């Protein structure tokens, strides 16, 4: 969710902190918590961020990898915040990726991360199914583009599909972790599945 300057019902400590620290969304602290726990992102790494708008994860990842690294983002919406030169963004549909953009993005990533969420309808089963489709797409991208030993970070809604998706990660990674950051909103059904040590 994008941080707005006016007060609204979504305003909380994390959205205020994001604005103060010049991040475009409070979601940056979810990735920060994952990083503090597992230390997956390192200087010089190549990172692919799926569903990257408005750019909070991109900016944080770019700070971690430094100018010797590379961060690539894909989203249906353009990222409008200033980003350093080692970050590239593409406006594209990850469910139907153009061949030219696919080649430009490249392969050999140390981390593929997805904070993608569907446009919600309010219908739990529909929203969960859409979330599951995005997660499977993200995992397909990770399978194709991750280096051996690489890591995958993916947001998913807790539902009956959760175990099925978790089971898909097991053959692909040596280690797997389920993590719910403290910065997730209270009552949110989102959770993060993390696979690391790609086989």
Secondary structure, 3 states (H helix, E strand, C coil): CECCCCCCCCCCHHHHHHHHCCCCECCHHHHHHHHHHHCCCCCCCEEEEECCCCCHHHHHHHHHHCCCCEEEEEECCCCCCCCCCCEEEEECCHHHCCHHHHHHHCCCEEEEEECCCCCCCCCHHHHHHHHHHHHHHHHHHHHHHEEEEEEEEEEEECCCCHHHHHHHHHCCEEEEEEECCCCCCCCCCEEEEEEEEEC
